[in-house]
Amino acid sequence: MRIIHVRIAAIAPARLSAYRAFAWAIALIVVSATTPDSTAQMFVQHTPGRLHTNQSAKIYLSYSGAEKFDGSYLALPINWTLRDVVLLSESGIPQGISFKQSEQYDNRYYLFADNGFSDKDQIVLEFETGSLTSAGMIRMVPFQMDRRRFEPIPRMFEADAVSARFNVYDPILLSRNRVLKLVYDQPGVVIPMKDLPDLSTGRSYTAELWLKTATSDAIVLSTWDGNEDTSYPIELTIDESGHIVFFKGVKGEHQTMRSNEPVADGTWHHVAVTYDNDAGISRLLIDGNPSDSLFGATDLAIEQPQFFSISGRAIRQTRDSDDQKRLNALVDEVRLWPEALSVNVIRRGMRQAMKTSVKNMLVLSFDEDVQESPVSRRIRHLDLVQSDLSFHEELRRFELQVDAGTVLLSWIGEDPETVGFTVERSVDGANFEDLSIVIANIDESGSEGSYRYRDIDAPDSVAFYRIRQRYSDGAERVSTPIKVGMGSDDASLSASLTGNYPNPFNPVTTITYVVREQDDLEITVWDLAGQQIIILYTGSQTPGEHQVVLDAREYPSGTYFVRLQSGTGVSSRRIVLMK
């Protein structure tokens, strides 16, 4: 029999009076300054990947050590809100925990564990990002209550603090990519199996979907009606700790697989389960990577189920079905194949939307231009929304290089549907401006899929850069911003450039540099596209002032960059050839 744990929400403690809160805060500062070391630690177990504004998400932490903490101080980024906290024992059983918002700061909280944090406990924080697009950090500092005082206060253990950093984006809605929106208090999708693959004993299959949710203790896909006497081939659930758990079973026996990492973190994940009857093996894959398997398991006598359900069990659902364990989620590309797909086939297909229906196969793709089928006609009434899920390939190897007050951006973008890139810059990491548009497959370096752009008017201090990738169907994807400091400290280098004369020049100029410590040097000249055009010097030089001559009569007019590479770093200067 499967055991279902019921979680009882903890009640937040009463707010302190203004006087007591003030005294508590002052004492907290004093105690924090004299905190001893502990023999316990907190760890960040799992963080969500790509976050956007005004969304729910979860972060998973774990606790290890013999020493018990009574709770933790939590600082969220500005404009974020803590929605819920769950404390789970090593066996996954919910423990009592509550939280209280700080009197002074809206984004800071105190978490109180009823029986303290124990070894192998897991802490799950559910929060909502605010309306600001910027980098942010979550920080947790465990504490013990000092009960020697009349008014117990927490003693902070700063040495055991943990933190996680995030970048928050504006949600980019894809004009042609719609997904299914599921709400826990609404009936799920129940599809008769008469036109779907045979899942009875001796049949291979693959079930897969894209899922975005922060809901735990819920049923994602199911072919089971909940009756212990009924066999079933598939039930995909999310347990209390946010992991995907697969079940199949008959009366008295249930077999299971579980994901290595949580998926209920508020970001998109691809989930697939396969059963290869010939090999006798089942596999669970998360984001195209094998996560768990069942090999040589008992061959269960499973009959063909009657229904296939998304969100909740495969029975007649109503609004009041409290035991359905439905979920709040976005879902896309739900597929049920009558064969066991290989890992490579799943990886290749997970990023491709299926536009046509296939006989004896379930394909639920919610875009407007998808060929209609008897199954898809049954879901016309469902809530379909635009989403930030993209089936396009992201750019990679996005890098920055500072040269003489300029910034050279380089990246690789190989998706054939890309039409262009917009280079964006910000001085605060939140408000970005457009710098230039780079057309896809037109690259000054001559290498298809490889792109460069040089910002010759970079700010004097700190700058943030990102690339907005645009696709032929109107979709957009924004890269993670990269921060660069524009300040230079040539005095710390073993050798650095000091100037050139004349500048501008035509066609000859003398480049001067100083060597502070004997070192191996290389002096080169580069163009605006980031291509090296000549090596002026390479070798070892003794301390002192030196010079080298550049004859540029074979090069066109324009801006160039001289780079001096030593063992301690790079010094660069901008020079102008004017013919």
N, C-alpha and C positions, 0 to 999 in steps of 0.2 A: 504493500500500500504506500502511495506517495504521501508524504507529510507536508502540509502547507502551514507555514508559519504566519501568524497574524501579528502585525506590528501595531502597537498602541502608541499614539502620539504623546510625547511628553508635554507637560504644561509649563510654560515659561514662568519663572519666579516673579513676584511682585516688584514693581519699580521702587528703588530706594528714594527716600526723601532727598531734597536738594542738598541739605546739610550733610547727610550721611554720604551721599555720592561724592561731595567735595572732599570730605575727610578721607574717604576710601581712595580717591584718586591721588591725594597727597601721600598717603601711606604707601600706596602702590609704587610711587616713584622711589621712595626711600628703600623699600624692600628689594626692588629690581636692581638697585645699585650694589646690593650686597648678596647677590644670588650665588649659592654654591654650585659646583658641578654636580651632574647627576650620572647615574649608570644606565639611563634609558634614552631612547632616541625615537624621533618621529621621522618617517620617510614619505616622500611624495611617490605614490605607487603608480598613478595614472592621471594624466591631464588631457583635456580635450585639445584637438588640433586647431582648426580654424574657427574662430568665434566671430560673430557679427553683432551689431548693436541690438539691444532689446531682445535678447534670446535667453532661454533657460539652458543651463549647462551644469555639469557636475565635475568635481575633482575628488580623487580617491587617495587617502593617506593611510598609512599603517603605523602601528606603534609596536616597539620592541624593547624589552627590558624587564628586569625584576622590580625596579622601583616604580611605584604608582604615582601618576599625576592626577590631580583632581579635575583638571579642565585645561582650557587653552584660550589664549587671547587671539582674536582673529582680526586682521586688517585687510579690507578689500580695497580695490581701486575706487577712486572717487566716482560717485554716481552708480555704483553697483549695490545690489541688495541681496542679503542672505535670506533664502526662502525656507530652507529646511536643513536639519542636521540628523544624520543617522549614525549610530554607533553599533557595530556588529562584532560579536565574539569571533574567535577563530573558526568555530563551526557554522558561522553565518546567522546566529540567533540575535535578533535586535536587543540592545541593552538600553537602559534609561539614560537619556541625555536631553538637556534643554539649553536654550541660549537667550541672552539678554543683550539688547542694543546699548551701546555706550551712551551716557548722558551728554557727552561733549561732541561726539562725532557720529554722523549717520552711517558711515561705512565701516564702523568698528564694533566688534561684538565680543562677549564673554561666553564661552561654552562650558557647561557644568555637567560632568558625568556623574550619575547617581552613585555609582560604586567605583568611580575612578577609571582611568585607562589601564587595562591589563595587557599583559604580553600577548602579541599577535592580534590585538584588536584592530579593526578597520574603521576609519572615520570617513563618512561620505558627506561632502558639502554640496548642497544644491543652491545655486545663486542665479541671479538675473543680471546680465550686463546692462549698462546704462545706455544713454544716447550718444556718448562720446566715442569717437574713433581715435584711439591712441594706444600706446603701449601701457600695460599695467602690471601690477604684481600683487599676488596674494601672499600674506605672511602669517604664520601661526607660531605663537610662543607658548609652550606648555607652562602650567603653574601648579603649585601646591598651596592649599589654604593654610595660612598661619593662624591656628586656632588658639594660640597662647594669648591673643589679644581679645579684648571685650567685643570688638567688632572684627571678626575674622576677615583677613584680606589675602589676596593671592600673592605668593612669592614667585616671581617670574624666573624662568630658566632660559636666559637669552642664548646660552651656548647650544641649546637643543632646538632653537628655532628653525623652521623650514620655510621655504618660499618657492613660488612658481611664477614665471613671467608669461604674459599673454600679449598678443596683438589683436585688436578689435577693429573690424572693418564695417563699412556700410554694406548691407546685403545687396548683392548684385543679382537682380532678377533676370532670369533667362527668358527671352521673349517667346521661345517655342518649347520650353521644357516645363511641363506641368507634372505635378505629383499628387498623390492621394493623401489627404489630410484625415487622420483618425483622431477621434476624441473619446476618452474613456467612458463618458456617460452617454455615448451613442452606440447603437448596435454596430458590430463589425460587418465584414463582407463574408457571406456564406455562399459557396458555389457548389452545385451538385457535381458529383464525380463522373456522371455518365459520359461526358465528352472529354474527360481528362485521362491521363495515363493510368494504367493498371498498376497499383502499388501493393498488390497482394504478394504473398510468399513466392519467391523465385523470380521476382521482377526487379531489375535495376532502375534507378531513378536519380535525378538531381533536382533539388529545390533551391532557388536562390532569390534574393531581393536586395534592394538598397533600403537602408533604414536610418532614420534620424530621430532619436528620442532621448529623453532624460528620465523616462519612467522605469522604475524597478518593480520586481514582483508582478510580472505581466506575461501574457501569452501573445506571441507574435504571429505564428502560424500553427494550425492544428488540424488534424484529421480525427481527433478523439472527441467523443461525446461526454467524457467524464465518468462513464459507467465502468466499474472495475471488471465487469464480465466482458467488456468489448475490447478487441485487439485494435491496435492503431500503428501505422508505419512512421508517422511524423508528428512531433509536437516540438516547436521551437519556443522557448520561454526566455525571459530575463529574470534572473534570481535577485535576491535582496541586495547583493553586492554588485549588481550591474553587469554580470557576465551572461553571455548567451549559453543556454543549456538545451541540448537536444535530447529528446526521449523517444523511444519506441517500445512497445510492449504488448503483452498478453496478460491474462488474469494470473496474478501471482508473480510476474516477472517483468521488470522494466530495465532496459538498457539505456545508458546515458553517455553523452560527451559534453565537455564544457570548454569554453574559450579561455585562453591564457590571460587575456586582458579584458577589462570592462568595455562594453560598447554603449552603455546608457550614459553617455557623457555630453549629449547635446549636439554632436557632430555626425556627419554622414559616415556610415560603414556598410561595406558589402558583406553579406552573410550568405554562405552556401553550404549545403549538406548533400553528400552523394552516398549512394549505396551501390556497390558493384557486386552483383550476385555471384558471378563466376569466380571472383577473387575472394569473396566472403569478407569484404572490408567496407566499413563506413568511414567517411571523413567529414570533419567540420573545418571550414575555411573562413577566415575573417580577413577581409580586404585582400583576397587572393592568396593568402598565406595559410598553409596547414596549421591548425591549432590543436586538434585532437583527433583520435581515430579509435575505431573498434575493429579488431582483427581476430578472426577465428571465434567470434561470439556465437552463442547458441542460436541456431536458426529458428526463429519464432514463427509459429503458425499464424500468420496475419492474413485476415480477409480484406478484400477491397472495401475501403471506407465509403460511406455514403456522401460525405460532404468534405470540402476543403475550406477552411476558415482563415481569414486575416483579422487579427485582433479579437481574441476570445476563442472559445471552444466551438467545435463544429456541431452546434445544436441550434434550435430556433432561439434567436436572441431578442431580447426586449430591452427597453431603456432601464428597467428596474432589476436587471440581472446582476446583482452585486457580486456573485461568485464567478463572473465571467473573466475577471482579471484582464480587462481590456487596457489599452494603452493610449496615451497621447503621443502621436508620432506622425512623421511624414514618411511615405513609402513610395518606391518607384521600381519599375522593371521587375515585377514579380513573375517568375518563370518556374514551370514544373515540366521537366524533360523526362521522356520514357527511356533514358539511358544514363549511365554513370559517366559524366564528363571528366576529362583529365584536368589536373591542376592548370596546365598550360592553356587549355581551351577556356577554362573559366576566367583566367587572367586576361586573355585576349578579348573575351566577349563582355566582361563586366563594364567596360568603358564604351560600349556600343549600344545604342538604343535599337530595339527591334521594332520595325515599322509594319511588319506583316504578321498575320496569325498563321499558325501551323496546326494541321490536323492532329488530334489526340495529344495536344500539348497546351498547357496554360501559358499565355503571354498577356500580361497586363502592363501595357505602356500607355501612359495617360496623355500623350501629346495629341494635338488636334489632327495631325496628318497621318495618324496610325490607322491601318486598315481595320475596319470594324469586324467583330466576330460575335457569335451568339453569347459568349461569355462577357465581352466588353459591353454589349448592349444592356446587360443586367446591372451595370454600375454607372449608367448615365446620370443617375440622381445623386451620386456621391459628391462630396466636397473636394473639388480639384483646385489647386492653387499653384502659382508660380513659385519657383524655388531657386536656391543657390547651388543646387547640385548640377555639376557640369560633366558631360562625358568627353570633354575636350582634354587634350594633353597640356599640362602646365609647362611653362618655360622652366629651365633648369640652369644651374651654374651661373646664377646671377652674382656678379662680382664687381667691386669698385676698386679703383686705383687712383691715388692722389698724385698729381704731377704739377708742380709749379703753380699752385693755386687753382688748378683745374681738376676735374674729376672725370675719369674715363670709366664708363659703364660698359660691361660686356655680359652677354647672356646667350643661351641657346634655346631656340624655339622651333620645334620640328613638326608641330601639328599642321597637316596640309590645309586645314580649314582656317588657319590664321590669315587675316587680311592686313594686320598692322599692329604696332605697339605704340603706346603713348608713354613718354618718359615724364614722370612727375617728381616734383621736389617740394620739400617742406623744411622750415626752420624750427618747427616745434613738434614734429612727428604726428600732428593732428590735421592741420590744414595744408593741403597739397595744391600746387599750381602746375599747369601743363607747361612743359619745356619744349617738347618737339614730338612729332609723329614720325616713326620709322616704318616704312612700308615693308611688308613681309617679302622675303626672298630677294630683296635688293640690299646687298651688303657690300660696303666699301672694301672689305677684306677679300671679297670674291668667294667666300665659303658659304654655301647654302645652309641655312639654319643657324648660322652664327652671326651675331649682331653686336655692333658697338655704337656708342654715342659719347661725345665728350662735352661736358658742361664747362665752357670757358669763362662763365660769369658766376662761379660758385661763391657762396657766402664766405665771409672771413673766419667764421667760427665753426659751428656745428650745422650739419645738413642731413636730411633724410631723403632717400631716393627709393622709388618703387616703379614698377613697370605695369601698365594696364594693357593686357593682351586682348585684342578684339578678334572675333570670329565671324565667319561669313553668315551665320544665322542670327547675328545680332547679339550673341552672348559675349560677356566680358569676364575676365578673371584678373584679379589684382594680386601682384606678388607681395611677399612679406617685405616691409620696408627695411632698408639697411642704413644704419647710422654711420656717419664718417666725421671725424674731427679734422678741421682744415688748418689748425695751428701747426707750425713746424718748429723743430728744435735742432737746427743743423749743428749747433755747438756741441751736442752730445755725440756726433758722428766722428769717426776717425778721419773722414775726408768729406768736404762739401764744396759745392760750386759757389763762387763769389761774384760772378758776373760775366759779361762779354762786351767787347767793344769792336766796332760800333754796333748799335742795336736801335732801330732797324739797320740792316746791312745789305750790301749788294757787291759782289757775291761772296765776299770773304769776311769772316769775323774771328776774333781771338777770344777763346773761352778760358777764363781763369778759375783756379780752384786752389784750396789749401788742404794740405795733408797734416793732420795733427799727430797721428801715430802711423808708423809704417804698416801698410796693409796692401792686399791685392785689390786692384781697382779695375773697373770697366766703365768707359765713357762712351755713350751711344746717343744717337739722335733719332727722334721718332716724329711721325706726322700726326695730324689731328685724328686720323682714323685708328691710331694705336698701332701702326706698323713701323717696325724698326727699319730705318733707311741706310744707316751707316754705323760702323764701329770706329770711333776716333782713337781709342787707346785701350789696351788691356795689358796688365802686368802689375808688378809691385813697385811702390814708390816710397821714398824716405820722407820724413817730415819737412815741411816748407811750402812755399808758394810755387805753383806750377801753372803752365798754360799749354793749350793745344789749339791748333788752327783748323777751322772748318771752311772748306771751299765748296760752296753750294751752287756753282755755275750750272750744274746738270739738273737742278731741281726747280720746280715752279715756285712762284711767289706764294707766300702764305705764312702761317704760324707753325712753328716746330718746337720741339721740347728736347732739351739736353738732360740726360740722366747720368748721374755718377753713382754707380753701385759699389759699395764697399762691404766689408764684413760686418759692419755695424748698422747698415741701413742704406737708404736711397736719398740723394739730394737731387733736386730737379729745378730747371729754369726754363722760362718761356723765351723764345727768340723769334724775331720776325724778319723774313727775307722779303725785300721789296725791290723788284726789278723795274 
